[in-house]
Amino acid sequence: MCGFVSYVRTMPRTPLALPVSGRKFRELRELAGLDQAEVEVKTAERGHRVDRTRLSRIETGQVKPTVKQLAVLVAVFDVEVAAVLEPVA
């Protein structure tokens, strides 16, 4: 997963068109026993900070994560990108 994070560090801040589920991010965070502030610290440690406000907005579906934010969040939760996608009908 670290290679993926390194790769996306060079990508622009583009919102994703993927069907990302904010609810799944929240479930992963809660399953890991982390609050939003702890996730912010862990993302910063991995080189791309996702602040609490942004994480809250991602979790509630108000915004989609950028490619960089998606990469660092799935790395923090140690899951594949597919784990946070909504099923396609």
Backbone as CSV, one residue per row, in Angstrom:
resi,resn,N_x,N_y,N_z,CA_x,CA_y,CA_z,C_x,C_y,C_z
1,MET,0.826,-1.193,0.000,0.000,0.000,0.000,0.869,1.255,0.000
2,CYS,2.046,1.204,0.587,2.901,2.385,0.643,3.281,2.876,-0.742
3,GLY,3.470,1.952,-1.697,3.791,2.350,-3.053,2.666,3.151,-3.676
4,PHE,1.434,2.762,-3.396,0.280,3.482,-3.909,0.239,4.888,-3.344
5,VAL,0.503,5.030,-2.027,0.511,6.344,-1.399,1.605,7.206,-2.016
6,SER,2.788,6.634,-2.227,3.883,7.386,-2.839,3.517,7.846,-4.245
7,TYR,2.864,6.975,-4.999,2.475,7.301,-6.364,1.500,8.468,-6.410
8,VAL,0.513,8.458,-5.539,-0.512,9.491,-5.628,-0.062,10.819,-5.041
9,ARG,1.042,10.861,-4.356,1.536,12.145,-3.839,1.808,13.139,-4.955
10,THR,2.055,12.638,-6.154,2.356,13.516,-7.278,1.115,13.895,-8.076
11,MET,-0.040,13.367,-7.703,-1.266,13.626,-8.453,-1.931,14.928,-7.998
12,PRO,-2.691,15.564,-8.868,-3.385,16.797,-8.492,-4.512,16.520,-7.499
13,ARG,-4.994,17.577,-6.851,-6.086,17.472,-5.880,-7.408,17.439,-6.620
14,THR,-7.738,16.297,-7.157,-8.944,16.142,-7.954,-9.972,15.315,-7.191
15,PRO,-11.197,15.811,-7.028,-12.228,14.980,-6.395,-12.495,13.737,-7.234
16,LEU,-12.823,12.666,-6.576,-13.038,11.402,-7.255,-14.430,11.297,-7.848
17,ALA,-14.505,10.596,-8.953,-15.800,10.288,-9.543,-16.228,8.883,-9.138
18,LEU,-15.404,8.202,-8.355,-15.730,6.858,-7.890,-16.859,6.919,-6.863
19,PRO,-17.643,5.852,-6.788,-18.736,5.820,-5.803,-18.219,5.486,-4.396
20,VAL,-17.490,6.419,-3.810,-16.901,6.212,-2.487,-17.978,6.388,-1.421
21,SER,-17.971,5.500,-0.430,-18.963,5.539,0.638,-18.390,6.189,1.892
22,GLY,-18.902,7.345,2.236,-18.492,7.990,3.477,-18.851,7.147,4.689
23,ARG,-19.993,6.489,4.613,-20.444,5.629,5.705,-19.422,4.525,5.986
24,LYS,-18.824,3.977,4.933,-17.831,2.917,5.113,-16.564,3.459,5.764
25,PHE,-16.190,4.700,5.436,-15.037,5.304,6.114,-15.312,5.421,7.609
26,ARG,-16.515,5.855,7.940,-16.874,5.991,9.357,-16.855,4.633,10.055
27,GLU,-17.408,3.620,9.400,-17.416,2.281,9.985,-15.992,1.782,10.225
28,LEU,-15.096,1.998,9.261,-13.702,1.571,9.427,-13.029,2.313,10.579
29,ARG,-13.299,3.608,10.666,-12.711,4.415,11.744,-13.189,3.913,13.097
30,GLU,-14.483,3.692,13.222,-15.036,3.225,14.489,-14.562,1.815,14.820
31,LEU,-14.453,0.957,13.812,-13.954,-0.396,14.013,-12.507,-0.383,14.525
32,ALA,-11.737,0.589,14.045,-10.346,0.727,14.488,-10.246,1.390,15.863
33,GLY,-11.375,1.872,16.384,-11.370,2.522,17.694,-10.718,3.893,17.684
34,LEU,-10.823,4.587,16.547,-10.194,5.899,16.398,-11.253,6.994,16.329
35,ASP,-10.904,8.160,16.869,-11.767,9.312,16.631,-11.178,10.095,15.455
36,GLN,-11.892,11.114,15.017,-11.450,11.851,13.829,-10.108,12.544,14.050
37,ALA,-9.842,13.007,15.259,-8.559,13.662,15.552,-7.403,12.675,15.420
38,GLU,-7.632,11.443,15.854,-6.584,10.427,15.748,-6.315,10.062,14.296
39,VAL,-7.352,10.028,13.481,-7.173,9.764,12.056,-6.390,10.909,11.422
40,GLU,-6.687,12.126,11.821,-5.944,13.283,11.297,-4.454,13.129,11.568
41,VAL,-4.101,12.735,12.791,-2.688,12.545,13.150,-2.070,11.426,12.320
42,LYS,-2.775,10.312,12.188,-2.246,9.169,11.437,-2.062,9.499,9.957
43,THR,-2.966,10.280,9.380,-2.787,10.654,7.977,-1.596,11.600,7.822
44,ALA,-1.417,12.500,8.774,-0.267,13.410,8.726,1.041,12.634,8.816
45,GLU,1.055,11.604,9.646,2.259,10.770,9.787,2.592,10.060,8.482
46,ARG,1.588,9.833,7.656,1.797,9.155,6.375,2.038,10.139,5.237
47,GLY,2.141,11.412,5.550,2.551,12.384,4.548,1.467,13.221,3.909
48,HIS,0.200,12.969,4.230,-0.870,13.802,3.657,-1.993,13.910,4.686
49,ARG,-2.004,15.007,5.410,-2.972,15.205,6.488,-4.376,15.419,5.942
50,VAL,-5.320,14.645,6.492,-6.738,14.843,6.220,-7.319,15.367,7.532
51,ASP,-7.656,16.656,7.569,-8.095,17.245,8.839,-9.478,16.742,9.243
52,ARG,-9.794,16.943,10.518,-11.055,16.438,11.087,-12.278,16.943,10.351
53,THR,-12.261,18.204,9.983,-13.407,18.782,9.279,-13.624,18.093,7.940
54,ARG,-12.543,17.903,7.204,-12.642,17.238,5.902,-13.111,15.795,6.075
55,LEU,-12.548,15.093,7.068,-12.942,13.709,7.317,-14.433,13.626,7.657
56,SER,-14.912,14.546,8.470,-16.325,14.571,8.823,-17.183,14.756,7.575
57,ARG,-16.763,15.655,6.702,-17.515,15.916,5.477,-17.475,14.715,4.527
58,ILE,-16.356,13.987,4.516,-16.265,12.760,3.711,-17.212,11.708,4.282
59,GLU,-17.168,11.534,5.606,-17.990,10.517,6.263,-19.491,10.769,6.098
60,THR,-19.885,12.024,6.041,-21.313,12.341,5.899,-21.745,12.449,4.436
61,GLY,-20.816,12.261,3.509,-21.147,12.294,2.090,-21.261,13.688,1.509
62,GLN,-20.872,14.713,2.259,-20.946,16.081,1.743,-19.911,16.329,0.664
63,VAL,-18.761,15.649,0.758,-17.697,15.770,-0.247,-17.128,14.390,-0.520
64,LYS,-16.495,14.254,-1.669,-15.747,13.046,-2.002,-14.277,13.304,-1.711
65,PRO,-13.539,12.283,-1.298,-12.112,12.495,-1.062,-11.363,12.684,-2.379
66,THR,-10.252,13.395,-2.316,-9.374,13.478,-3.479,-8.638,12.151,-3.590
67,VAL,-7.924,11.961,-4.672,-7.147,10.740,-4.862,-6.142,10.587,-3.718
68,LYS,-5.470,11.674,-3.356,-4.485,11.625,-2.263,-5.149,11.276,-0.943
69,GLN,-6.275,11.891,-0.671,-6.979,11.610,0.584,-7.443,10.161,0.630
70,LEU,-7.957,9.661,-0.470,-8.386,8.268,-0.521,-7.205,7.341,-0.252
71,ALA,-6.088,7.613,-0.895,-4.914,6.754,-0.737,-4.421,6.716,0.708
72,VAL,-4.353,7.867,1.343,-3.839,7.887,2.710,-4.845,7.297,3.690
73,LEU,-6.125,7.503,3.466,-7.136,6.946,4.368,-7.177,5.421,4.291
74,VAL,-7.130,4.857,3.082,-7.146,3.391,3.004,-5.859,2.816,3.584
75,ALA,-4.757,3.559,3.493,-3.507,3.098,4.104,-3.621,3.107,5.628
76,VAL,-4.209,4.147,6.182,-4.388,4.229,7.642,-5.257,3.078,8.133
77,PHE,-6.318,2.767,7.406,-7.221,1.700,7.829,-6.776,0.320,7.343
78,ASP,-5.684,0.280,6.557,-5.104,-0.969,6.060,-6.132,-1.809,5.303
79,VAL,-6.809,-1.157,4.358,-7.779,-1.839,3.507,-7.506,-1.488,2.051
80,GLU,-8.099,-2.245,1.170,-8.028,-1.945,-0.257,-9.067,-0.871,-0.584
81,VAL,-8.875,-0.179,-1.672,-9.819,0.857,-2.099,-11.227,0.281,-2.251
82,ALA,-11.327,-0.938,-2.724,-12.639,-1.567,-2.931,-13.468,-1.621,-1.647
83,ALA,-12.809,-1.612,-0.497,-13.520,-1.700,0.776,-14.357,-0.457,1.076
84,VAL,-14.075,0.653,0.402,-14.808,1.893,0.684,-15.680,2.341,-0.489
85,LEU,-15.850,1.454,-1.458,-16.699,1.780,-2.597,-18.111,1.255,-2.375
86,GLU,-19.083,2.019,-2.856,-20.469,1.570,-2.844,-20.623,0.518,-3.941
87,PRO,-21.456,-0.481,-3.715,-21.706,-1.462,-4.782,-22.374,-0.792,-5.980
88,VAL,-21.978,-1.191,-7.153,-22.566,-0.655,-8.374,-23.707,-1.564,-8.791
89,ALA,-24.863,-0.957,-9.033,-26.058,-1.749,-9.394,-26.014,-2.213,-10.815
